[in-house]
Amino acid sequence: MTDPSTDGTPVVADTATVPFIQGDGIGPEVWAATFQTVDAAVHAAYHGQRTIHWIEVLAGERAHAETGQWLPEDTLATLHAHPVAIKGPLTTPVAGGIRSLNVQLRRDLDLYANIRPVRWFPGLPSPLRQPELVNAVIFRENTEDVYAGLEVPADSREAAALRNQFRDICGWDLTDDCGIGIKPISEHASKRLVRAALRYAIDRGHSRITLVHKGNIMKYTEGAFRDWGYQVVRDEFADHAKIADTNDHDAVDNRIVVHDRIADAMFQDILLHPDRHQIIATTNLNGDYLSDALAAQIGGIGVSPGANVNDEAGRALYEAVHGTAPDIAGRDLANPTAMMFSAEMLLRRIGWTDAADRIEVAVEATIASGTVTGDLAARVPDTRTVGTREFTDAVLRRLDE
């Protein structure tokens, strides 16, 4: 949505075409709230001079009911054709059934960086004494590790053949009741993830990046992730970043300090010293755990936005990171905050920062006033529980303030 002008200055377009997937469960409710909020924020910020053209595409339960496909080819073609899109939560059965549609979208669109900003603001519940210290952005590798989905069941012919090969080639003695999964970690994927984190840190003036891994045990996968990440720092960003040679957490000669933490130690560190970590770059499974652990410190995943990005292809898919919550679907109980903040991230990517700022301020002011949905009200004293629609109306009223 932004194009370079002849002098290299980005030109921000006055119109944007954005595909959207409503999602399953509470998806249609949080999407309706977000749609109203975004259009109102754009109108308030630009007085009719800018417009978003929304295109609905199908995925999940509705897509299956209407087309017989969980992820239709038309949906993928539309998402490939547009630089930004947004989606609600999609159903994925546990154990048997279809593969995760979220994972399939990320892989098919090669959205290699899952970006999760996590920040506390007044009105959000927290188990921490100083939740205001939590302000981090997680870069989680999105295409490899266990989320590649490369596994076979224990009683399959494939598993038996693999067990024999592992025994013959590697000397691994696996019992016959073992299912087998493969954990690929490549140099290419690791480096582009760390590269994206470094560019983000430089653009936004951050001073610290933490590489998180379990390389003390998995030396040729997680350990390699760390080593490849440090190679990117040395070979490509030496003017902007420096590998920490002490336990320093501050910028060194105006360069970003890049250090690493073992995954289990990192879980402790984000509780005891959350202010030490600004940008976190890590493998997929570690990023999954860390994202939710950090979100729990600032109100939960109901307020946590996310983006799946491929900067090299100029493509991004924004999403609320929570589930479909079918038990409350259609009951006007869902919290639309995560979806609204995901749309705020989308607006920033296309350069519509005034509208994004309005959404951020309006949502935060609404929550700070004590007007919250039930998931937050149960954990914050002196709050007023409202439904999805009433919360949205409260946000809309603040957009013009």
N, C-alpha and C positions, 0 to 999 in steps of 0.2 A: 504494500500500500504506500510505501515511500519510495521515491525514485531520486537518484542523484541529479541535481541540476548541472548546468555546464560548468559552474565553478566548484562543484563538489559538495554544495550544501544540500541536505536532504529536502525534497519537496514533498509536502504532506498533501495527499489527495483530499478532495472535498466529499467524495463518495467512497463507500467501502461495501463490497459484497461479501457476506459472511454466511457460509453454510452452518447449520446447527442441527444437532440431534437432541431431541427432548429427553430421551432416556427412559428407563423403566422405573417402576415403583413410584417414588416421590419425584422422579425426574420432571414430569410435566408441570408439577406445582412450582418447583424451584426455578424451572426454566421460565414459566410465565412471570414470576416475580422479577427475574433478571432481565427479561426482554423489556418489561415496562420501565425498569430502572435505567437501563442503558439508553433507551430512546429518550427518556426524560432528561437524562444527564447531557446527552448530545445536544438536545434542543436548548437546554438552559445555558450550555457553554458556548454554543455557536449560533443561536438565534435563527435556526433554520438554514444556515449556510452549509451545513454538513449533514449527510444522511447515510444511514446504513440500510442496505438492501439485504434482507434476511432470506435465505434459501433453506427450506427444511429438507433434510435427507434422513433416511430410515436406517436404524440398526436396532438389534435386540428383539424383545418380545413382539413389539408392534410390527417390525419388519418381517419377522417370521410368520405372524398371523396374516399379513397382507400379501407377502411375496413368496413365502415358503423358504426364505433365506434369512439367516441371522444377520449377515452383513452383505447386502446386495452389491453387485459389481457397479451399479449406477452410483451408489454412495461413495465407493472408493474412487471412482472416476471424478466425481465432483470435488472430493476432498483433495485429490491430486491437482486439480485445476485451480485451486484457490490458496493463497498464501496463509490465510488464517481461518480457523473454524473453532467452534465450541460445542461441547457435548455435556449431557447429563450422565448420571450413573447408569451402567448397563448390567443386566443380570448375567452371572456366570455360575453354573451349578458347581457345588463342591463334589470332588471325586469324579464320577462318571459324567457323561454329557459333553457338551460343546467346550472347546477351548475358550479361554478368556477372550472376549471381544476386545477388551482394552489392550491386551497384549497383541492381538492380531492387528489392530489399527496401528499400534506403534511400529510393529515390524513391517507391515505392508507399506507404510508411509515413511519408513526409516527415520522415525522420530527418536533420535538416539539419546537425547538429554531430557530427563524428567526433572523439571525445575519446580521446587517447592519452597516459597518464602514462608517463614514462620516467625511471627512477631506478636508480642503481647501488647494490648492496649487496654485502658481503663474500662472496667465493666465485665471483663472476661474472667472466669474462674481459673485458679491455678493452685497446684499443690506447693508451689515455691514461695519462699518468703520474699524474694525479689524477682518476680516474673518479668519486670521491666528490663532485666538483663538479657532476656531471650530475644535475639534479633539475628536470625541466620537464614541463609538461602542454601538449600540442598540441591546439588547436581547429582542425580542418580542415573547411572548408565542404564539404558532402556531396552537394549536389544539382546544382551548376552546373559551369562551367569545362569542360574537355575530357571529364570524366566524365559529362556530360550525354549523350554518345554521339550527338551530332548530326553525322553525317558521311555522305558518299556516295562511292562508288568513282570513280576517274578516268575509267573508260570508260562511265559511266552517262549516260543522257539528263538526269538531274537535275544532274549535275556540269556537263555542257555548257551547260545553261540558266543555271545559276548563274554560270559563267565569263562568259557573255555579259552577264548583268545586272551583274555586278561591273565589267566593262569599260565598259558604257554609263553606269552610275550613278556609280561611284566612280573610274573611270579606272584600275582595276587591270588590268594586263596579265598574266594567268595563262596558262601554257602548257597545251596540250591534254592533257598527261599528268599533270595535277594532280588528285589526290583532294582533296576539300574537307571540312573540319570547322569547325564553328561553336563559338566559345568564349563562351558567355553568362555575364556577370557582372552581376547585378542589384542595385539599391539595397536592395530588400527582403531578399534572401538575405544580402547582405553585412552589413547592419545587425543582423539577428537573430543572426548568428554572433558578431559582436563583442559584442553585448549579452550573449549567453550566457557569453562569456569573462570579461566584466567582473563579472557576477553571481557566477561561480565564484570569481574572485579576491577579491571582497569577502567572500564567505561563509567563505573559508578563510584569510583574512589575508595574501594575497600582496601584494607591493609593486610588481611590475613586469609590464607586458604589452608584448609586441613584435608589431607588425603587420608581416607579411612579404609582399612583393609584388615585381613586376617593372615597376613603374609608370614607370620611366625610359624604357622602350621601348613597353610596351602601356599608353598613358596613359588610354584610355577604358574599360579593363576592370580591369586590376590597379591602375592609378593611381586609378581611381574607387573600388576596394575600400578603399584607404587613406583617401581623402577621406571616404567614407561612414562608415568606422570612427571617424575623428576627429569627425565630426558627432555620432555617438552619445555620445562622451565629453563633448563640449561641451554638448549639448542635454539629455542624460538623466542623466549621472553626474557633473556638475560638483562635487557635494558629496563625491564619493568618489574621483575620478580627475582627473588633470591631464595635458595633453599636454606632453611634455618640450620645453622651449625651449633646453636645453643638452644636453650628452652625459651628463647625470646618469643614474645607474642606481638611485638610492636614492629612497625615498618623499619627496615634497615636502609639507610641512605636513600630514603624516599621510594624504596622498592617494596613490593608486596612480599611478605614473608610466607613461604610455603613450607609446611611441616606435615608430619604424618602421625597417626594414632592407630594402635591396634583396636579392632572393633569393640571388644568387650571393655577395654579401658575407656573408649570414647563414650560408651553409654554412661559410665560413671561421671565423666568429665562434663557432659552436657547438663547433668544435674547439679554438680558442685560448682562448675565454672562456666556457665553458658556464655558469658561475655567473652571468652577466649576464642569463640568460633563465629566467624562472619560468613564465610563461604565454605561449604563442605562438599567435596567431590569424592564419590565412592562407587563401588560396584552395585549391582542391582539389588541383591537381597539385603545387604547392609543398609542401603538407602531406603528400602522399604521399612525396615525396623526403625531406623533413625528418624524418618519422617513422621511416623506415628508417635514415637516417643517424645519428640519435640512438640508435636501438635498437642499432646496431652498436657503439656505444661502451659499452654496458652488458650485453653478452652475446648480443645478437641478438634477432630477432623471436620466437624460441622462448620468451622470457620476457616478452614485451610484450603486455599486455592492451589491450583497446579497447572503446569504447562508442559506439553511434550513438543520438543523443538528440534528442528534440523536447520541450523543457521546456514550450513553450506548450500542447502537446497532452497533456503528462504521460506520455510514452511513451519507452521506451528498449530497445534491443536490444544485448546484450553479445556479444562475440565474441573468439576468439583471432585475431590478425591474420596469422598465418602461413598457408601454403598447405596443400594436402592431402597432400603428400609421398607420392605413391603408391609410390615405390621402397622405402619402409620400412614401409608399411601392413601390419598384421597380424604384425609381427616383434618386438613388445615393445621397440621402440627409441625411440618418440616421447617428446618432452618435454612433459608436461602442464602445465608452469608457467604458460604464457600463459593457458590456459583456466581454471586455478584462480584466477589473479589477476583474470580477467574476472568470474568468479563473486563474488569478493571485492568488486569494484566494485558489482555488482548488490546484494549484501547491504547495502552502505552506502547505496545509494539508497533501499531500503525501510526504513532505520532500524535494521537489525540489526547494529549496529556491533561488539558483543561477538563475534559469530560471525565477522565480517569480520576483526577483529583477530587472532583465533586462527589463521585461515588464513594471514594475512600473516606472523605470527611463525613458524608451523610450517614454511612453505615456505622462508622465509629461513634458518631454523636448519638445515634439512636441507641446503640448498646450502652454507651456511657450514661445515658439518661435513665437506664433501668428498664427500658422497654425491650424485652427479649422473648424468644421462643422458649418452649418448655425445657429443652435440653440444657440451656444455660440457666434458666430460672431456678432449677432444682439445686444448683450449686452456688448461687450467688444470693446473699440476703438482700432484702429491700428492693426486689425487682418486681416488675409487673409482667405476668405471663400473657403473651398474646399469640395469636395464630399466624400462619404464614402471610395471609392477606393483610392483617392489621400491621404486622411488622413492615411489610412492603410499603403500605400507605404512609407509615411514619418516616421511612427513608425518603419516599417521594416528596413529602412536605419539606424536608431539609435540603433538597437539591437546589432550591432557589435562594437559600439563606446566604 
